[in-house]
Amino acid sequence: MPRYKPLFATLVLAACAHADAANPLSFVTETFGDWKDRLFGKPRHPVPEMSAPASGPIALSPGTRVSFRIDDKDPENDFSKGRSRYRVIELPEELEHAAVRVQVIARKNPAGHGNVVFKPVLYVVDGDDFRAPVEVKPLHLDIRPFRKSRLLGCVKLDKVQRFAVATTPEAIGKSYESEVREAVRAPTQGGFYYATDAVKTRLPFAATGDLVIEVTREEKAGKDC
């Protein structure tokens, strides 16, 4: 039996080398592309997307997406992270654990050139109070042809039936900065090296914005989606 060990090890190393050549980052961590496809890619079954009413609470069933805008007509509240316009999402029942997938749609800057984005902060509604804020981070920039640029993020909430979507005023005047594509240097199967440059983008934060939110039931608690 021991004489087969070197052959087995050689086969394992060869398989790893082939996989590593196909995806040089696969053995380091889950890439943004993997994460995006897992959480925001095309699902096995179509996910209905509805448009929210212009005002008031937004009823949302788990497994359904809703698109909505937070604008100057929406109510304001003095949250723990500052005063902000907000909208409330209402689920049909309390979820012990939930994942909230958030898409922030970039829109034209009403005060100048370029685009702006909204920095989302979630507050679980607990009776007449709001729990500690949960900032949607990290936010990843998603740029694809024939669709609006957007930021993608996902956070976990526990014991939630209603939560407010707001922002933090300290973000206004600052900007989202991210690398669209990471710089990569890796060997190819032929023994050569290839490299890609990192591409950065900058999007100012605005007090209002356009979002798409989806809530799914989760089996257990945890920080990461």
C-alpha positions in Angstrom: 0.0 0.0 0.0 2.7 2.6 0.8 4.1 2.3 -2.8 0.9 4.1 -4.1 1.3 7.2 -1.9 3.8 9.0 -4.2 1.6 8.4 -7.2 -1.5 9.6 -5.3 0.3 12.7 -4.1 1.5 13.4 -7.7 -2.1 13.2 -9.0 -3.4 15.5 -6.2 -0.6 18.1 -6.9 -1.3 17.9 -10.7 -5.0 18.5 -10.1 -4.3 21.4 -7.8 -1.9 22.9 -10.3 -4.5 22.7 -13.1 -7.2 24.3 -10.9 -4.8 27.0 -9.7 -3.9 27.9 -13.3 -7.6 28.2 -14.1 -8.3 30.4 -11.1 -5.1 31.7 -9.4 -7.1 33.1 -6.4 -9.3 30.0 -5.8 -7.0 28.6 -3.1 -6.7 31.9 -1.3 -10.3 33.0 -0.7 -13.6 33.3 -2.4 -13.3 35.9 -5.1 -15.7 38.8 -5.6 -16.9 37.1 -8.8 -17.7 33.9 -6.8 -19.4 35.9 -4.1 -21.5 37.9 -6.5 -22.6 34.9 -8.4 -23.5 33.0 -5.2 -25.6 35.8 -3.7 -26.7 37.9 -6.7 -26.3 35.7 -9.7 -29.1 34.0 -11.6 -31.0 31.8 -9.2 -32.3 28.3 -9.9 -35.8 29.7 -9.8 -36.8 33.2 -10.9 -37.0 35.7 -8.1 -40.0 38.0 -8.4 -39.1 41.7 -8.2 -41.8 44.2 -7.3 -41.8 48.0 -7.1 -42.6 49.5 -3.8 -45.3 52.1 -3.1 -44.2 55.7 -3.3 -44.5 56.1 0.4 -45.1 54.2 3.6 -44.0 50.8 4.8 -42.9 48.3 2.2 -44.3 44.7 2.5 -41.8 42.1 1.5 -42.0 38.4 1.5 -38.8 36.3 1.9 -37.4 35.3 -1.4 -38.8 38.4 -3.2 -37.0 41.5 -4.3 -38.3 45.0 -4.0 -37.0 48.1 -5.7 -37.6 51.5 -4.1 -36.3 55.0 -3.7 -35.5 57.0 -0.6 -36.1 60.6 -1.4 -36.7 64.0 0.1 -40.4 63.2 0.6 -39.8 60.3 2.9 -39.9 60.8 6.7 -36.8 61.6 8.8 -35.7 60.2 12.1 -32.8 60.9 14.6 -31.1 57.5 14.5 -28.1 56.6 16.6 -25.9 57.3 13.6 -27.6 60.6 12.9 -30.6 62.1 11.2 -31.7 60.4 8.0 -34.5 59.9 5.5 -35.7 56.2 5.7 -38.1 53.6 4.5 -39.4 50.6 6.5 -39.4 47.0 5.2 -42.1 44.8 6.8 -41.9 40.9 6.6 -45.0 38.8 7.0 -43.5 37.1 10.1 -40.5 37.4 12.4 -37.4 35.5 11.1 -35.0 34.1 13.6 -32.2 34.6 11.2 -32.3 36.5 7.9 -29.9 37.5 5.2 -30.5 40.9 3.6 -29.1 41.3 0.1 -28.8 45.0 -0.8 -28.2 46.5 -4.3 -27.5 50.3 -4.4 -28.2 51.6 -7.8 -25.9 54.4 -9.0 -27.8 57.5 -10.3 -26.9 60.8 -11.8 -25.6 63.4 -9.5 -28.3 66.0 -9.2 -25.8 68.6 -8.0 -23.2 68.1 -10.7 -21.4 65.6 -13.0 -21.1 61.9 -12.6 -23.0 59.5 -10.4 -23.8 59.2 -6.7 -24.7 56.3 -4.5 -26.5 55.7 -1.2 -24.7 54.3 1.9 -27.2 51.9 3.5 -27.6 51.4 7.2 -30.2 49.0 8.6 -32.1 49.5 11.9 -34.2 46.6 13.2 -37.5 47.9 14.6 -38.0 46.6 18.1 -41.4 47.8 19.3 -41.2 51.6 19.3 -37.4 51.5 19.3 -34.6 50.9 16.8 -31.8 48.4 17.6 -28.2 49.2 17.1 -27.3 50.0 13.4 -26.1 47.4 11.0 -24.0 49.0 8.3 -24.1 47.2 4.9 -20.4 46.5 4.3 -18.3 45.7 2.5 -20.0 47.1 -0.6 -18.7 45.8 -3.9 -18.9 47.6 -7.1 -20.7 45.7 -9.9 -20.3 47.0 -13.4 -21.8 45.0 -16.3 -22.7 46.0 -19.8 -26.2 47.2 -20.5 -27.2 47.8 -16.9 -26.8 50.5 -14.4 -23.7 50.4 -12.1 -24.5 49.3 -8.6 -23.0 48.4 -5.2 -23.7 45.0 -3.8 -23.7 44.0 -0.1 -25.2 41.5 2.2 -25.7 41.4 6.0 -27.3 39.1 8.5 -30.1 40.2 10.9 -31.6 38.2 13.8 -35.1 38.2 15.2 -36.4 40.6 12.6 -39.8 41.4 11.2 -39.4 45.1 10.5 -36.3 47.2 9.7 -35.6 50.7 8.5 -33.3 51.4 5.6 -31.5 54.7 6.3 -28.0 56.2 5.9 -25.6 58.1 8.0 -25.1 61.9 7.5 -21.4 61.6 8.2 -21.1 59.8 4.8 -22.4 62.8 2.9 -19.6 64.7 1.4 -17.4 61.6 1.3 -17.2 59.0 -1.4 -17.2 55.3 -2.1 -13.9 54.2 -3.5 -13.2 50.7 -4.7 -11.2 48.6 -7.1 -13.3 47.4 -9.9 -10.9 44.7 -10.7 -8.1 43.5 -8.4 -4.5 43.5 -9.7 -3.5 39.9 -10.4 -0.2 38.3 -11.3 -0.2 34.6 -11.9 1.5 31.9 -13.9 -0.1 30.4 -16.9 0.0 26.7 -17.9 2.8 27.5 -20.4 5.0 28.9 -17.6 4.5 32.6 -18.5 3.1 35.3 -16.2 0.2 37.5 -16.9 -0.9 40.7 -15.0 -3.9 42.9 -14.8 -3.9 46.5 -13.5 -6.3 47.5 -10.7 -9.0 49.9 -11.8 -10.4 52.3 -9.2 -13.6 54.2 -9.1 -15.0 56.9 -6.9 -18.7 57.6 -6.2 -19.9 60.4 -3.9 -22.4 59.4 -1.2 -25.8 61.1 -1.3 -28.5 61.6 1.3 -31.1 59.8 -0.9 -30.9 56.9 -3.4 -32.3 53.9 -5.3 -32.1 50.4 -3.8 -33.1 46.8 -4.4 -33.5 44.6 -1.4 -34.1 40.9 -1.0 -34.5 39.0 2.3 -34.0 35.3 2.7 -34.5 33.0 5.7 -31.3 31.6 7.1 -30.8 28.5 9.2 -28.3 29.9 11.6 -26.8 33.1 12.8 -23.5 34.5 11.6 -21.9 37.7 10.5 -21.2 36.8 6.9 -23.7 35.9 4.2 
